Amino acid sequence: MEIYVRLCDDGEMDYAFQITKEDTLNSKVKHIFDTDPTKFNDPNVKLTLSSFTVTRPSIWHNYEPTSYYKSIHPGYLTEGGCLIFDYDATEDKYLVPLDENKPLFDQLWPGQLIVPKWDYNVTSIGIIGGILLLWLYTDLPDCISPTPGICLTNQLSKLIIPVLDKFFDNQSMVEKLREEIQVGYSSLPAQWAFFILHILKIGFIILFTRLGLVNPLSFNPIKMYKVRNYDLTKRTDDMKVLLKRIGWIGAKKGSYDQYQQNYYNYMTKKYGGTVPLYKAGLLKVAAKPGLQLNPGEGFQTPLDERFTGSTFKEIDTTGKFVLSEEYFIELENILKEEIDEANGDIGLMNELVKRFRRFGLYEPNDKIKELVRKRRERFVEQTKEEEELAKAKANEKTSSKKKGE
C-alpha cells in the first residue's frame, strides 16, 4: 500500500512511500527522519536520509519529529475520480494521532497523508539567537555602545588596512579606512539609521529561517563541506539498502494549483487547443477541474468499512463519495491497463505511474466517469441550495431592517 508523508512541514513535499501490512510508525516512517543509522537495528544500513536531505521544517526545529498524525480532511476529488490533498489538510481539526505500534495498514486509507510534528530545538534557538544578539550588540550606535567601534565592518577594515598598506601601497584607501573606523566618525542620524537597518536585516534572517525559506542542512561548515562532497555514486549499495528499508519512491503529491494547471495543459493538448476544447464543452471543466468533498466523504470514510462498503452503491443511494477496497481495485486496474497500452515503453510507463501518484488518473473508465458525474450533480445541487439559503437570509435581514425603520 502507498501512503504519503509530509516532509519539512511543507505542503509541496508530500512524498509517496510504500508500506506492507506489518509496517508501523516505529518500523518504517520514523526511519525516514532518523539521524543515526544504528536506530535501524540493521548493520547493513550505513546511511540516513537526513545525511544529505533536509527533512525538518527549519533550523529552529529538532531533526526528528516528536509525534505523528494522519490527516482526515475529506480531500479534493479530481476529474479522474482520485483524491488530492486540500490546502487545509493539516489544520489541527483534521489531525488524528497515530498509534506508533499498530500497523499503518489498519490505521490509514491508501494514499492518506501522514503529518509529522516537530518540537523546537532549544539548543539551536539559544546558539543562533545568541549569535544574532551579539551581532546586533556590535552594531549599536557609538553614542550608546559601552564598547564603541567594534562592529564587524570595522574589524574587517582593520584586517584589510595592513594588506593594502604593505602589498598594494594604496595609501589613499588606507587613510580612508583608518578615518572610517574612528569612534564617532558617522553622524548621529547615520548611526541610528544603520542600526535600524541592522535590526531589519536580523528580522528578515529570523523570518526567512523560521518559515523555512532558508533551510540549510546545517550551519556547521565542516558538515556542509562533507555534504557538498558526498559522492553517492560511490555508495550505491548503501543507498539501495536505505531506500529498501524506508520504501522511498520519490514521487510527491501535487497541490490543487499544480493539478489544475497540469490538467488544463493535458486537455488542451489532447483536443488540439482551447477552441476545440470549448466546442467539446469541456473548457470550464478543464479550467476548474474537480470538486471539494464534504465531511463524511473521502478520507473521513470509516476504516472499518474498507472491505464491506461500496463506493459505487453509496454514490447511487446517497450521492456521497466514500472510499472502499473495490474503489481502489478499480483505480489499480485502470492504471494497469494504461501501462499495458504503453507497449513496453519504459519512459512512458514511468511517466504514467508518476502522474498517477501526483494527480491520479487523467483517463478514467466509464465507471469512474459516472462516479464523478453523479458526485458533481450533487455538488451543483448543494451549491444551489446554499445560494438560495444565503439569499433567503439576506432577504430576512433586509426585511428586518425595514421593519425597524
N, C-alpha and C positions, 0 to 999 in steps of 0.2 A: 504494500500500500504506500502511496505517496502522500506526504504532508508538507506543509510549508513552515519554515522557521524564520522569524524576523530578526535580522542581524542589525546591530548598531541602532536599534530602535528607530529605524528608517523605513518609511512606507514604500520606498523603492528598492528595498533589499530583502524581499520575501523570497527566500531560496527554497527550492524543492529538494526534499530528502526522501529516500526510500527507507521504510521500516518493515520489519517482519511482525508476525503475530506475537512474538515473545518480547520484542523490544520495549524498554521502559525509558523514562527520562534519565535514570541513572546509568543505564547500559548503552544509551545511544545519544540522545540530544545533548546531555551535559558535556559529552566529549567534544562537541563542536567548539565549545568555549574554553576547554581545558588549556592551561598554560604549561602544564608539566606532563610529559609523555608517560611517566610512571603511573599516572592515575588510570591509564588504560588497563593496567594489570596484564600487560602483554609485552614481553621482551622484544617482540618484532616491531612494535610501534616506537619510532625514534623521533618523530616529528609531531607538532601540533599545528592546527590551523592558525592559531594566533601567533605562530612563529613568523609568519610572513603576510598575514591578512588582519586588518583591523576589524574586530567584531563588537567592540563596546561602543556606547553612544558618544562618549567624549573622553578627553584626558582627565576629566574630573571624576570619572566613574571607575569602579573596580573592573578588572579584566573579566571576571566570571560573574554571571547573574546569580542572584540570591533566591529567586523564585520564578516559576513558570506558570503561564496561564494559557487557556485556549480562548479564542475569540468566538462568541456565539452571535455575532451580528448576522442577520439573515443572509446578507450578501446581495450582489447585483447580478441579475440574470441577463446573460448575453443573448444575442440573436441566434447563437448556435446551441442554446439550451444548457450552457455551462455557467459556472459561478466565478466571479472575481470579487476581490475584497473592496468593501466600501472604505472611504477615507476615514470614517468614524469607527472602523472595526476595532480599534484598540482603546476606545473610551472605557473608563472603569466599569460602566454599567453593562458592558458586553464581555467582560473578562471573568472567567471561571477558573479557579485554581486547579492544577493538575496534580494527581497523585503520583509521587515520584517512583513508587514501586509497582504500581499497577500497569499492565501492558497498555501501551498507547492505542493499540488496535481496539481496545474496549472503551476508550475514552474519547476517540476522535472519529469524525467522518473523513473519508478520503478527501484530500485537498484542503482540509481545515488548517487554520493558522494557529501556530504556537507563538506566544508572545512572552519573551523573557523580560525580567525586570532586574535592573542593577541598582545597587546602593552606591552612594558617593564614596570616593576614596579619600578618607580624612588625611592621609599622608600626602597624597598628591595636592590636595587643596592647600595644606599647610606649606609645602615646599614652593609650589608655584605662586601662591598668594604672597608668601614671604619675599620671594624674588621680585615680584611686581611692586610690592610696597617699598622695598629697598631701592628699586629703580626710581620710584616716584619721589622718595626722600632725596636722592642725589640731585634731582632736578628742582628742588624747592628754590624759590627766588632768593637771591643772595641777601635781600633785605630782611628775611625772616629765618634763613637757614642757620642752625648752630655751627655748621661746617660749610661755609660758602665756597664755591669754586670747585666742587668735587663731582660735578656732573660728568656723565660718560663721554660727552663730546670733548670736554676739557682734558680728560685722561687720554683720549685718542690723540688730541693735539700735542700733548706733552711727549707722546711716543714718536710722533711724526717729526717734530721740530729737530731733534738731533740728526735724523736721517736726511732731512732737507739741507741742514747746515753742513754736514760732513761729506755727503755723497753727491749732492746736486748743487751745492753752493748757491742756493736760492735765498739770498738774504732778505729780499723784499717780502717773500712769503713767510719766512721765519719771523720777521718783525711783526707782521700782521697777526700771525697766530699767537705770539707772545702777548700782544696787546689784547687780543680777544679773551685770553684765559685769566686776565686780571679780574679780581673781585670787583663787582660794580661796573664792569665795562658797559653792559646794556642798561638802558634807561628803565625806570620802574615799570612803566606801561609795557615795555618789551618783555621784561622778566615775567610779569603776570600773564601776558599773552602766551609766551612759550610754555608756562606751567599749565595753563588751561588746555593747550593743545596736547600736552603730555598726558593729562588726565583723560582726554577724549581718546587718545591713542591706546591707553591701557584699557579703557572701557570697551573699545572695539575688539581688542585681543580677547578679553573675557567673554564678550558676546559671541564672537565667531567660534571660540573653542567650546563654549557651553552648548551652542546649537549644533556642534559637530561639523560646521562648515570647514573648520581646520581641525583635523582629527588624525594626527600622526600616530604611527605605531608606537613611538616612544620619543621622548626628548633626550634620551641618552645617546650622545653622538657615537659611542662605541657600538651600541646595539644597532643604530641606524646604518652605520658603516657595514656591519655584518649582513644586515638585511639587503642592502643595495648590492652587495657582492655575493649574495646567496644564489648559487648555481643549482637550481632544481633539476637541471638535466643530468647532473651527476648523482642525483638521489632519486632516480625514477622509481626504484624498488621501494624505497621508504615512502614515497608519495602514494604508490599503489596500495600499500598496506594501510596507510592512514585513511585514504578515501574509501577503502573497502570497509573499514570499521565505522566511519561516520555516515557512509552512504550518500555522500555529497554528489549531486547531479550537476549543479552549475547553472541550471535554468532558473530564472526568477519570475515571479508573477508580475504581470503588467498591471498598472493602475488603470482607472477608468479613462483618463485622458489619453493614455497611450493606446488603450484598446480602441477608443473612438477614432483616433487618427489612423491607426493601422487598418481597422475595418473599413473605414471610408476609402482609403487608398486601394484596398483589395477590391472592393466593389466597383470603384471607378475603373480600375484596370480590367476587371472581369467583363464589364459591359461596354468598355471602349470609350469612356468619357462620361461627363456629368449629364449631357443631353440624353444619351441612350438610357442612362440610369434614371433620369427623370421620367422619360417616356414609359419605362417599365414600372413606374410607380414606387420606386424604392429609394429615391433621393432623400426623403425625410428620415426614413429608417436608417440609411447609411450615415446621415449627419448626426443622428441621435439614437444610436442602437441600444437595445436592451431596456431594462426597467428595474426599478428598485423593489425589492421584496419587502413584505410586511412581517411583523412579529409572528412567530409560529411557523414561518416558512424557512426554506434553505437550511442553514446551519443550526437553526433553532428546532429542527425536527428531532424528537426524542430518539436517542440512540437505541433504545430497546425495541424500536420499530424498524430497525435496519433490514431485518430479514423477513419481517411479517407485513410491513407496509407496502403500498403500491403507489408510486409516483403518478402513474397514468390513470389509475382509478380515482385517486384523490382529486386530480385536476378536473375530472368529469363530474364528480359529485359535489365538491365544494369550491372548485376554482382555485384552490391553493396549490402552490408548488412546494412539495415536500421531497425529501431525499429518501432513497431506498436502494437496496442492493440491485434490484432489477434495473434501476435508472443508470447506475454506474456500469453495469454489464453492457447496457445498450451503448453508452458512450465508448466503452472499450472496443466493442465490435465495430463501431463506425470508424474508429481510429485504425483498427487493424485492416479494414477494407481500403482505407486511403493509402496505407503503407504498401499493401499488396499491389495497388494500382500504380505505385512508383516503379514497378518492374525492376527492382534491384538497384535503383539509383540511390546510392548511399547518401549523397548530398541532399537530395530531395526528401528522403526518409528522415534524416536528422532534422531538416527544416520543419517537416510536418509535426514531429514529436516536440520540438522546441516551441513551435507556435501553440500547440495544444496545451503545453504546460504554462505558457504565458497568458494566453487569451481563450483557450478552449477551442471548440470546433468552429470552423467557418462554413463548412458544407455538411450540415446535419442531414439525416434521412427524413423521410416524410413523418415518421412517428415523433421525432423530436421537434420538427417544424410545427406540427399540430399542437404539441405541448406548449410551445412558446406562443402560438397564436391564441390559444384558449386563455393563457395567463395574461396576455396583452388585452384581450377583451375585458377581462375582469379589472385590469388596471384602468382602462378607459372608463368603465362604469364607476369605479371608485372615484376617479378624478372628477367626473360629472357630479357625483353625489357630494363631494367635498366642496365643489364650486357652488352648488345650489345651497348647501348648508351655510357657507360663508356669506352668500348673497342674502339669505334669509336673516342671518344675524345682523348684517349691515342695515337691512330694512327695519329690523326691530329697534336698533339704536336710533335710526333717523326718526321713526315714528315716536319714540320715547322723548326725543329732544323737542319735537313739535308740540307734544302734549305739555311738556314742561314750560314751553314758551307761552 
